[in-house]
Every structure is written in structure tokens, then in C-alpha cells.
Amino acid sequence: MTEPSKKWNDLGPRFVSAVVMIAVGLLSVWIGGYLFHVLIAAVCGIMVWELVSMLDSNRSKSPLLLGGVAAVCTLAVVEIPSALAMPLVLAPSMLGLGRMEKGGVTYAVFAALIILAGFGMVELRDDFGMLWMLWLVMVVVVTDIAGYFAGRLIGGPKFWPKVSPKKTWSGTIAGWGGAAVVGGVFAMLTQAHVGLIGLSVAVSMASQLGDIAESAIKRRAGVKDSSNLIPGHGGLFDRFDGMLGAALFILIAGQIVGFPPGS
């Protein structure tokens, strides 16, 4: 097999996996309700499982246990009154601190952030509808795509070479531009005003920070992917790191600027 052929020999599995993930994601967002809640809870639980597996691979029982607890807590957080649910946001973090031999503090912080991000996505879908959930997804996806192509076509100085050697400033800025375009389009199609453009750029930055944060964890753990769960793509944490940062940011920013801006 020639070298160019080897370069593309995972294209088939990657394409099939991507189609399945997109189909399941779009269907659950469209249906919403309890199905969407369960899917988000499962995704959060799997990401916590991957997180523990990366940070503390010697404790074979901890990843499954903590991932399961995180999934149950995430579902409970989105189903019961928010004030009552707040202890459940931190319950997996508290449980994991005593079970992990290393990486406990990193785990505790990220486990809580993962559950909060899941709560943020559910709140966005339930309170504002499918359109605004799609806006969030599109900002994250366009940021990633614009950054990928600009980084390879333009190149230039690296963003943070010690942690993510492939990311460039050109790709980072292109991601902001792509997000601004998404924000402008949604501002024209909805009652939101042009402030949505600025919010979209900020969400784009947050998604990039989520990506960088996961890269730092993988570098510390000495692994290429968070898991091998998805053929050709690695793990769910690899695919949802940007969404994690974006959902957390919109959960906080929505309390400050109002959401959608101007509507």
C-alpha cells in the first residue's frame, strides 16, 4: 500500500461514524424532551468515564463507576428543580477525589464542568427551542471547520505549541470569523439583534478553550485520544470538547446579557 493510500485508509470508518453521530444528534435535538435529556446524560457519563480513564488508568473500577454516577446525576440535575439539584452537580467530583490515585483535582473540576455543560445544553433546548440549539452547534462546528482549513492553508505562528502543536493563530482567528458569520445569519433570520454576532464570537472562543483544555489533559496523560470508542474519531470527549466550553459559556453569559440578545 502506498503512503498516500495509508493516509486515507481511515476515511471510511470516519465517514460512517460521522454520519451516525450527526443523525443521532439531529434526531435527538429535533425530538427534544426526555430523549434529549437521556442522550445528554449518557454523553456526559461517557466523557467522565473517558476523563477518569485518561487521568487514573490504574484504577480499573473507577472509570465505569464514576461515569455511571455522572450520567445519573446529570439526568437528575435536568429533571428536578435546579436548586435541589445543585449538590448533584458536585457529587461525582466529591466521590472521585477519594477513589483516584492521581489526577483527582483535575478530575473533580472537569467532572463538575461536564455536568454543568450538559445542564446548559438541556436548558438551551428546553427553554429556547431547536433553532437556538442548532445555532450553538453551528457556531462550534463552523469554528472547528474554519480553523482547520485556515490553519492548513495559511499556517503561521502557533497558538500554544506546548499543548496543541497543530493549532495556529490563523486558524483560531478564522474560527472567530466563521462564528461571526453564523451569528449574523441567525440575527437576520430571528428577532435577535446584531449583538448575537459578538456573542457568537465569544462562544467560538469558549469552544476553542474547551478544545485546548482537553488537549492539555491528553498531553498530561500521554494519550492521543480520550478513548477508541468512535471508529476513526477517538472518544466522545474528543468530539464534544468544544461544545463543552461553548455550553458552559452560554449558560453563564445568558444570565449577563440576556438570551437571545435583543429578542
N, C-alpha and C positions, 0 to 999 in steps of 0.2 A: 504494500500500500504506500502511495507517495505521501510526502509531507503535507501538501495541500488537502489531500483526502482525509488524513488524520485530523486536520484542523477542524473539519466539519463533520466528523463521524458521530458527534453527539447531537447534531441538528435535529434528527428525527425525534429522539426522546424529549428534547427541549420543546419542540413544537407541540407534540401531543400533550405534554404536561401543561404547557401554557394554555392550550385550548380548553383543557379540562378545568383548570383553575379559573379562567375567565368565565366559562359557562356557569360554574357553580357560584362564583361570586356575583355575577349579574342576576342570576335567578334568585338568589337569596336577598339581594338588595331590592329587587322588584317586588318580591312577595312580602318582605319585611316581617314585622311581628315576631312571634316566638321562634320561628325558623331562623330568622336572622340573629336573634339573641343566642340561640344554641350554637350556631356556627361561630359567632364571635367568641363565645366562651370556650369552644373547642380549640380555636386558633390560639387564644391566649394561653390555654393549658399546654398546648404543644410547644409554644415558644418558651414557656417556663421550663418545660422538660428539656428542651434543647439548651437553654441557658445553664441549667444545672449540669448537664452532660459535658458542656464545654469547660465549666469552671472547676468541677469536682468529679472527674471521671472515675475516681477510685471507689466512690460510694454507690454501688450498683442499684440499691433500692431507693435512694433519694430522688433521682430524676423522675421516676414514674409516680412516686408518692406526691412529691411537691407539684408536679404538673397536674395531677388529678385534683389536688386540693385547690390549685389556682383556677382550674376550669369551673369547679363547683362554686367557688367564691365569686368568680366573675359573673356567672349566671345569677347568683343570688343578689349581687350588687345591682344588677339591672332590673330585677324583678320586684324587689321590696323597696319601701321608702328609702330615699337616699340617706337621710340622717341615721337611720337604723343600720344601714349597710356599711357605713364608713369603717367600722372595725374590721370588716371582711376584706377591705382593700389591703390592709396591712397584715392580716392573719397569715398568709403564706410566707411573707417575709420573716415574721417572728418565728414560725415553725422551722424554716430553713436554716436560720442562724445557728441553731443548736445541733443540726444534723450534718452540716458540711465541714469538711476538714480544711478547706481553703476556699477563698473567693466568697466568703459569707457576706461581707459588706456590699460588694458589687452585686451579688445575687439579691440581697434584700432591697436595694434601691431599684434595680431593674424589674424585679417581680412586681413591686408596687406600681411602677410606671406602666408596665404592660397591662395590668388590670385597669388602671385609670384610663389608658388609651382605649381599651375595649369598651369601657363605660362611655367614653366620649363619642365613639362611633355609633353606639346604640342610641345615645341621646340625639345625635345629629339626624339619624334616620327616622327615629320616632317622632321628634318634635318638628322637624323641618321638611321631611319627605324625601323621596327618592332622588329628586333633582339635585338637592344640595349634597347628598351623599355622593352622587356622581361627580359633582364639582370637586369635592375633596379628592376623590380617586383620580380624576383627570389632572389636577394640579400635581399630584405626586408622580403619576405616570409620565406626564409631559416633562416635568423636571428631570426625571431619570433619562428619558429618551434624548432630550435636547443636550443634556450634559454628556451623554455617551458619545453622540456623534460630533459635537463641537470639540470635545476633548481629544478625539482621534484625528479630526480634520485640521484643527488649529494647533493643538498642543500647547506648549509654553510652560510657564512656571507651575510647579506642583502646589497643590493646596496644602497638604500635610503629609509629606513624603514618608515620614517615620511610621505613620499609621496606615495610610492608604496611598501607596506609591503611584497608582494609576490615575488618581483624581487630579485634575488641573484647575487653575483659576478660570481658564476659558470655558471649560465645561460647567463649572459652578455658576458663572455669570450667565451662561446660555440657559441654564435651568431657571434662573430668575426671569429671564426674558420670556421663556415659554410659559411660565406660570402667569406672568402679566397678561399675555395674550388670552389665556384661559379666563382670567378674571375679567378682562374687557368684554369677551364674548358673552359670558354669563351676566355681566352688568347690562348689556344691551338686550338680552333675552328675558330678563326678570325686572323686578322693581328695585333691585339693589342699585346704589349709585356708584360712581367711579372709585369710591373708597374700597370697593371689592378688589380692585387691581392691587392696591397696596397690601391688603390682607392676603391676597393670593401669593404675592412675592414673599411675605413673611412666612406663610405656610410652607412655601418652597424651601426657604432657609431651614425651617424646623425639620422638614423631611430629610434634608442633607445632613443635618446634625444627627438625626436618628441613624442614618446610614454610617456616618463616621463613628458614632458611639459603638455600633455593633462591630465595625471593623476593628476598633480598639480591643474589644473583648476577644475577638477571634485571634488577633495578634498575640495578646497576652496568653491565650490558651494554646497557641501554636497549631491552630487548625485552619483549613481553607474555607470550609463551610460549617454552618451551625449543625447540620446533620446531613444524611443522604436520603432523607425522606422523599424528596421530589426528584425523579429522574431528570438529570441534566440541569437542575436548578439549585441543588443543595437542600436547605431546610426552609421551613416557614419563616424563621427569624430573618433569613437572608432576603426573603421576598417582602416581608412586612416591616422591615426596619424603618424605611422612610415613612410608611403610614403610621407607625408608632409615634414618631416625632410630630407628624402633622396633626394627628388626632389629639395628642396632648396639648399642642399649642392652641388649637381651635377651641378646646374645652376651656382654656384659661382666657384667651383673647376675647371669646364671645361674651364673657362677663364684663369686659372692659369697654369694648367698642359697640357692643350690640351686634346681633347677627340675624339675618344678613344686613350689611351696612346700608342704612337708608330706607329699608323696607318697612 
